[in-house]
Amino acid sequence: MSTKTTPEDGRGLLLGVYRHPFHVHVPHLEIDLERPFAHAAKKPPGAPVVQGLDDELKEAAKRLLQQIPVPSRYRPISAVRPFDPDLRKYASRLYEAVRELQRLLDGGRLKTSEQKRLRPLLTELQDLDRGVARALHHQMQLLIVEAGDEEAICTLIEGEQQWPKSSTSWLTWEKMYGSDPPKLLEAYRDGRVVSEQELEGARHELLALYHERFEDELVQRSRGDFRTRLLNNLALFLVFLLTAFLAAAWFAVDDPPSVAAGLVIPLAGALGAAVAGTIKARDTLTREAGVKSFSQALITQMLLGATAAVALYALLRAFPVTVSGIKFDFNTLAEKAALGFIAGFSEPVLLKTVERVTNLIVQEPEADKSSDSGQTSAGGN
């Protein structure tokens, strides 16, 4: 990473919106951390700057740039830290928040109490993980809202307007306050003066939104963690039960399948589940929450495909299926592999087969009962 002063007079980043000088090209990063901001915050009669805080903000920005992970194709071979898209997202947002707080500090917007709240947050930026980064970003967001001028507040609201509730699973401005933009945003767009009362009301709305969104996000992530743990436990149970079933079937039946068949059927089922998952990931998974949920269940999905293949093979061996006058006995290895792949690829195939076999089992006793009752009545006459 190289530090370089650039001649451009840009507007950098504030939580995803460009407002201060920040330009990057991969793998090298060029950035100006020392040049004064082109758009400094409007200076009220603010509190004095806590000694050393300005330098701490600049140092925190440098550390964050070093901690932002990059995709593996841009990383040196010696890099051992795995690429984490979630951590990259929050580390980038933290950098943007630190730069915005620097602007507000230079403009005298941060009160002494807010500066004291900021200082311990900066010390936590040493070695980030996704949970710490998420919490720190939330706290810095609140500080930006509390101390922000009309440019900061209106920019944040403008960004929130770009997230309709149908485009994300998180709590949005539209879901909480409706789709109509607030009046101060219209005034800001028209270049008119925004009153302090309107600005304070917008601060309250943003603070409430960020608090509720953070709690909603915690609940959803907690549910996801419980789901992941449950799926991991189920995967272990499936491995144990599938292995035990195959071993028991091998010794219990009079004519056990070959070792090749015992391996091909579950492997074909796992392959079918993997192919189905690949198609789903390519064509239908577009939201971050859906991708994470799917990735957490991927191993369990393949084990489920292997189990479905073995279960379907056992069902069809016990209850042969005839389609268009053709009886499928699945004697050849190719037929067994095809059956396993279909069972793993399409869950409805397994479910419909189980339903069909269940109906056959239920209907046969009823047919026997009706036949017995008919014979009894005929004998009575």
C-alpha positions as CSV (number, residue, x, y, z in Angstrom):
1,M,0.0,0.0,0.0
2,S,1.3,3.5,-0.9
3,T,0.3,6.9,0.5
4,K,0.2,9.6,-2.1
5,T,-1.2,13.1,-2.3
6,T,-3.6,13.6,-5.2
7,P,-4.5,16.9,-7.0
8,E,-8.2,16.1,-7.4
9,D,-10.6,18.0,-5.3
10,G,-13.2,15.2,-4.7
11,R,-15.9,14.4,-2.3
12,G,-15.3,11.3,-0.1
13,L,-17.3,8.5,1.3
14,L,-20.0,8.6,3.9
15,L,-21.5,5.2,4.5
16,G,-21.6,4.3,0.9
17,V,-21.9,7.8,-0.6
18,Y,-18.9,9.5,-2.1
19,R,-17.9,12.7,-0.2
20,H,-14.2,12.8,0.6
21,P,-11.1,12.1,-1.4
22,F,-10.8,8.3,-1.8
23,H,-9.8,6.6,-4.9
24,V,-8.4,3.1,-5.2
25,H,-7.1,0.8,-7.8
26,V,-6.3,-2.8,-7.0
27,P,-3.8,-4.1,-6.0
28,H,-2.2,-0.7,-5.2
29,L,-4.1,1.9,-3.1
30,E,-3.5,5.6,-3.4
31,I,-5.1,7.9,-0.9
32,D,-4.6,11.3,0.7
33,L,-5.0,11.1,4.5
34,E,-3.5,14.5,5.3
35,R,-5.1,17.0,2.9
36,P,-7.9,19.1,4.4
37,F,-11.4,18.2,3.4
38,A,-12.8,20.1,0.5
39,H,-16.2,20.3,2.2
40,A,-15.6,20.9,5.9
41,A,-18.4,20.8,8.3
42,K,-20.1,24.1,9.1
43,K,-18.4,25.3,12.3
44,P,-20.7,26.1,15.2
45,P,-19.3,27.4,18.5
46,G,-18.0,23.9,19.2
47,A,-16.1,22.3,22.0
48,P,-12.3,22.2,21.9
49,V,-10.7,19.1,20.4
50,V,-9.5,16.5,22.9
51,Q,-5.7,16.4,22.7
52,G,-4.5,13.8,20.2
53,L,-7.9,12.8,18.9
54,D,-7.2,14.2,15.4
55,D,-4.0,12.1,15.1
56,E,-5.8,9.1,16.4
57,L,-8.5,9.4,13.7
58,K,-5.9,9.6,11.0
59,E,-4.0,6.6,12.4
60,A,-7.3,4.7,12.6
61,A,-8.0,5.4,9.0
62,K,-4.6,4.0,8.0
63,R,-5.1,0.9,10.1
64,L,-8.5,0.3,8.6
65,L,-7.1,0.5,5.1
66,Q,-4.5,-2.2,6.0
67,Q,-7.2,-4.5,7.5
68,I,-9.6,-4.4,4.6
69,P,-9.3,-7.8,3.1
70,V,-9.1,-8.1,-0.7
71,P,-10.2,-11.0,-3.0
72,S,-7.6,-13.8,-3.3
73,R,-6.7,-12.9,-6.9
74,Y,-5.3,-9.6,-5.7
75,R,-3.6,-11.0,-2.5
76,P,0.1,-12.1,-2.3
77,I,0.7,-15.8,-1.9
78,S,2.1,-15.1,1.6
79,A,-1.2,-13.7,2.8
80,V,-2.8,-16.3,5.2
81,R,-5.9,-14.4,6.2
82,P,-8.9,-15.8,4.4
83,F,-11.1,-13.4,2.4
84,D,-14.3,-12.5,4.2
85,P,-16.7,-10.4,2.1
86,D,-18.7,-9.4,5.2
87,L,-15.6,-8.2,7.0
88,R,-14.5,-6.3,3.9
89,K,-17.9,-4.5,3.8
90,Y,-17.9,-3.4,7.4
91,A,-14.2,-2.5,7.4
92,S,-14.8,-0.3,4.4
93,R,-17.8,1.3,6.1
94,L,-15.8,1.9,9.2
95,Y,-13.1,3.7,7.2
96,E,-15.8,5.9,5.6
97,A,-17.3,6.6,9.1
98,V,-13.8,7.5,10.5
99,R,-13.2,9.9,7.7
100,E,-16.6,11.5,8.2
101,L,-16.0,11.9,11.9
102,Q,-12.7,13.5,11.0
103,R,-14.6,16.1,8.9
104,L,-17.0,16.8,11.7
105,L,-14.1,17.1,14.2
106,D,-12.4,19.6,11.9
107,G,-15.6,21.6,11.6
108,G,-16.1,21.7,15.4
109,R,-19.2,19.6,15.3
110,L,-18.2,17.0,17.9
111,K,-18.9,17.9,21.5
112,T,-16.5,17.0,24.2
113,S,-18.8,14.1,25.4
114,E,-19.0,12.8,21.8
115,Q,-15.2,13.0,21.5
116,K,-14.8,11.0,24.7
117,R,-17.2,8.3,23.3
118,L,-15.3,8.2,20.1
119,R,-11.8,7.6,21.6
120,P,-12.4,4.1,23.0
121,L,-14.0,3.1,19.7
122,L,-10.8,3.9,17.9
123,T,-8.7,1.7,20.2
124,E,-10.9,-1.3,19.2
125,L,-9.8,-1.1,15.5
126,Q,-6.7,-3.1,16.1
127,D,-7.7,-6.5,14.9
128,L,-11.3,-6.7,13.5
129,D,-13.6,-9.6,13.1
130,R,-17.1,-9.2,11.5
131,G,-18.9,-9.0,14.9
132,V,-16.7,-6.3,16.3
133,A,-16.7,-4.4,13.0
134,R,-20.5,-4.4,12.9
135,A,-20.8,-3.1,16.5
136,L,-18.2,-0.4,16.0
137,H,-19.8,0.8,12.8
138,H,-23.1,1.1,14.5
139,Q,-21.7,3.2,17.3
140,M,-19.9,5.5,14.9
141,Q,-23.0,5.8,12.8
142,L,-24.9,7.1,15.9
143,L,-22.1,9.6,16.6
144,I,-22.3,10.9,13.0
145,V,-26.0,11.4,13.3
146,E,-25.8,13.1,16.6
147,A,-23.1,15.5,15.5
148,G,-23.9,15.7,11.8
149,D,-24.6,18.9,9.9
150,E,-27.3,19.2,7.3
151,E,-24.9,17.8,4.7
152,A,-24.3,14.6,6.7
153,I,-27.9,14.1,7.7
154,C,-29.4,14.7,4.3
155,T,-26.8,12.5,2.6
156,L,-27.6,9.7,5.0
157,I,-31.3,10.1,4.4
158,E,-30.7,10.3,0.6
159,G,-28.9,7.0,0.8
160,E,-31.7,5.4,2.9
161,Q,-34.2,6.4,0.2
162,Q,-32.3,4.2,-2.3
163,W,-33.2,1.0,-0.3
164,P,-36.9,0.1,-0.8
165,K,-38.2,-2.5,1.5
166,S,-38.6,-5.0,-1.3
167,S,-34.8,-4.9,-2.1
168,T,-33.5,-6.1,1.3
169,S,-34.4,-8.2,4.3
170,W,-33.2,-5.5,6.7
171,L,-35.3,-2.8,8.2
172,T,-35.5,0.2,5.8
173,W,-36.5,3.8,6.0
174,E,-39.5,3.1,3.7
175,K,-40.8,0.3,6.0
176,M,-40.4,2.4,9.1
177,Y,-41.5,5.9,7.9
178,G,-43.1,5.3,4.5
179,S,-42.0,6.1,1.0
180,D,-42.5,9.9,1.0
181,P,-39.2,11.8,1.4
182,P,-39.0,14.2,4.4
183,K,-39.4,17.9,3.8
184,L,-35.9,18.8,4.8
185,L,-34.6,16.5,2.0
186,E,-36.6,18.4,-0.6
187,A,-35.3,21.7,0.8
188,Y,-31.7,20.4,0.7
189,R,-32.1,19.2,-2.9
190,D,-33.4,22.7,-3.9
191,G,-30.5,24.4,-2.2
192,R,-32.8,26.1,0.5
193,V,-31.8,26.5,4.1
194,V,-32.8,23.6,6.3
195,S,-34.1,24.7,9.7
196,E,-32.5,23.4,12.9
197,Q,-35.9,22.0,14.0
198,E,-36.2,19.9,10.8
199,L,-32.6,18.8,11.2
200,E,-33.2,17.7,14.8
201,G,-36.3,15.8,13.8
202,A,-34.4,14.0,11.1
203,R,-31.7,13.1,13.6
204,H,-34.3,11.5,15.8
205,E,-35.7,9.5,12.9
206,L,-32.3,8.3,11.8
207,L,-31.3,7.3,15.4
208,A,-34.5,5.4,15.8
209,L,-34.0,3.6,12.5
210,Y,-30.4,2.7,13.2
211,H,-31.2,1.4,16.7
212,E,-34.1,-0.7,15.4
213,R,-32.2,-2.0,12.4
214,F,-29.2,-3.0,14.6
215,E,-31.5,-5.0,16.9
216,D,-33.4,-6.5,14.0
217,E,-30.0,-7.5,12.5
218,L,-28.9,-9.1,15.7
219,V,-32.1,-11.2,15.9
220,Q,-31.8,-12.4,12.3
221,R,-28.1,-13.2,12.7
222,S,-28.8,-15.0,15.9
223,R,-31.4,-17.1,14.2
224,G,-29.0,-17.8,11.4
225,D,-26.3,-19.0,13.9
226,F,-28.8,-21.3,15.6
227,R,-29.8,-22.7,12.2
228,T,-26.2,-23.2,11.2
229,R,-25.5,-25.1,14.4
230,L,-28.6,-27.2,14.0
231,L,-27.7,-28.1,10.4
232,N,-24.2,-29.0,11.4
233,N,-25.6,-31.4,14.1
234,L,-28.0,-32.9,11.5
235,A,-25.1,-33.4,9.1
236,L,-23.3,-35.4,11.7
237,F,-26.4,-37.5,12.4
238,L,-26.9,-38.1,8.7
239,V,-23.3,-39.3,8.3
240,F,-23.7,-41.7,11.2
241,L,-27.1,-43.0,10.3
242,L,-26.4,-43.4,6.6
243,T,-23.2,-45.3,7.3
244,A,-25.0,-47.5,9.9
245,F,-27.9,-48.2,7.5
246,L,-25.6,-49.2,4.7
247,A,-23.6,-51.5,7.0
248,A,-26.8,-53.1,8.4
249,A,-28.3,-53.5,5.0
250,W,-25.1,-55.2,3.8
251,F,-25.3,-57.9,6.5
252,A,-29.1,-58.2,6.8
253,V,-30.3,-58.8,3.2
254,D,-29.8,-62.2,1.5
255,D,-28.6,-60.6,-1.8
256,P,-26.6,-57.5,-0.8
257,P,-25.6,-55.0,-3.4
258,S,-22.0,-54.9,-4.5
259,V,-19.5,-52.5,-2.9
260,A,-19.5,-50.5,-6.1
261,A,-23.2,-50.0,-5.9
262,G,-23.0,-49.2,-2.2
263,L,-20.6,-46.4,-3.1
264,V,-22.1,-45.2,-6.4
265,I,-25.7,-44.7,-5.1
266,P,-25.0,-42.2,-2.3
267,L,-22.2,-40.5,-4.2
268,A,-24.6,-40.0,-7.2
269,G,-27.2,-38.6,-4.8
270,A,-24.6,-36.1,-3.4
271,L,-23.6,-35.2,-6.9
272,G,-27.2,-34.5,-7.9
273,A,-27.7,-32.3,-4.8
274,A,-24.5,-30.4,-5.6
275,V,-25.5,-29.8,-9.2
276,A,-29.0,-28.6,-8.1
277,G,-27.3,-26.3,-5.6
278,T,-25.0,-24.9,-8.2
279,I,-27.9,-24.1,-10.5
280,K,-29.7,-22.4,-7.7
281,A,-26.7,-20.3,-6.7
282,R,-26.2,-19.2,-10.3
283,D,-29.7,-18.4,-11.2
284,T,-31.7,-17.5,-8.1
285,L,-29.5,-16.4,-5.2
286,T,-29.0,-12.6,-5.5
287,R,-29.4,-11.3,-1.9
288,E,-26.7,-11.6,0.7
289,A,-29.0,-13.2,3.3
290,G,-30.0,-15.9,0.8
291,V,-26.4,-16.6,-0.2
292,K,-25.4,-17.0,3.4
293,S,-28.3,-19.2,4.3
294,F,-27.6,-21.4,1.3
295,S,-23.8,-21.7,2.1
296,Q,-24.6,-22.7,5.7
297,A,-26.7,-25.6,4.4
298,L,-24.5,-26.8,1.6
299,I,-22.8,-29.7,3.3
300,T,-26.1,-30.9,4.8
301,Q,-27.8,-30.6,1.4
302,M,-25.3,-32.9,-0.2
303,L,-25.6,-35.4,2.7
304,L,-29.4,-35.2,2.3
305,G,-29.0,-36.0,-1.4
306,A,-26.9,-39.1,-0.6
307,T,-29.5,-40.2,2.0
308,A,-32.4,-39.6,-0.5
309,A,-30.6,-41.7,-3.1
310,V,-30.2,-44.7,-0.7
311,A,-33.8,-44.3,0.6
312,L,-35.3,-44.1,-2.9
313,Y,-33.3,-47.2,-4.1
314,A,-34.5,-49.2,-1.1
315,L,-38.1,-48.2,-1.7
316,L,-38.0,-49.1,-5.4
317,R,-36.3,-52.4,-4.7
318,A,-39.1,-53.2,-2.3
319,F,-41.9,-51.8,-4.5
320,P,-40.8,-51.9,-8.2
321,V,-42.2,-49.2,-10.4
322,T,-43.7,-49.7,-13.8
323,V,-43.8,-46.8,-16.2
324,S,-45.6,-47.1,-19.6
325,G,-45.5,-50.9,-19.3
326,I,-41.7,-50.9,-18.6
327,K,-40.6,-52.3,-15.2
328,F,-37.5,-50.7,-13.7
329,D,-35.6,-53.1,-11.5
330,F,-32.3,-51.1,-11.4
331,N,-30.0,-54.1,-11.7
332,T,-27.2,-52.4,-13.7
333,L,-24.8,-50.0,-12.1
334,A,-25.7,-47.2,-14.6
335,E,-29.4,-47.4,-13.6
336,K,-28.5,-47.2,-9.9
337,A,-26.3,-44.2,-10.5
338,A,-29.0,-42.5,-12.5
339,L,-31.5,-43.2,-9.8
340,G,-29.2,-41.8,-7.1
341,F,-28.5,-38.6,-9.1
342,I,-32.2,-38.0,-9.8
343,A,-33.0,-38.5,-6.1
344,G,-30.3,-36.0,-5.0
345,F,-31.1,-33.5,-7.7
346,S,-34.9,-33.3,-7.2
347,E,-36.4,-33.6,-3.8
348,P,-40.0,-33.8,-5.3
349,V,-39.0,-37.1,-6.9
350,L,-38.3,-38.7,-3.5
351,L,-41.4,-37.1,-1.9
352,K,-43.7,-38.2,-4.7
353,T,-42.3,-41.8,-4.7
354,V,-42.8,-42.0,-0.9
355,E,-46.3,-40.7,-1.3
356,R,-47.1,-43.2,-4.0
357,V,-45.7,-46.2,-2.1
358,T,-47.6,-45.0,1.0
359,N,-50.8,-44.9,-0.9
360,L,-50.2,-48.4,-2.2
361,I,-49.6,-49.7,1.3
362,V,-52.7,-48.0,2.6
363,Q,-55.0,-49.1,-0.3
364,E,-54.1,-52.8,-0.2
365,P,-55.5,-53.4,3.3
366,E,-58.7,-51.5,2.4
367,A,-59.1,-53.6,-0.8
368,D,-58.7,-56.8,1.3
369,K,-61.3,-55.6,3.8
370,S,-63.8,-54.8,1.0
371,S,-63.1,-58.2,-0.6
372,D,-63.7,-60.0,2.8
373,S,-66.9,-58.1,3.5
374,G,-68.2,-59.0,0.0
375,Q,-67.5,-62.7,0.5
376,T,-69.2,-62.6,3.9
377,S,-72.3,-61.0,2.6
378,A,-72.4,-63.5,-0.3
379,G,-72.1,-66.4,2.1
380,G,-74.8,-65.1,4.3
381,N,-77.3,-65.0,1.4
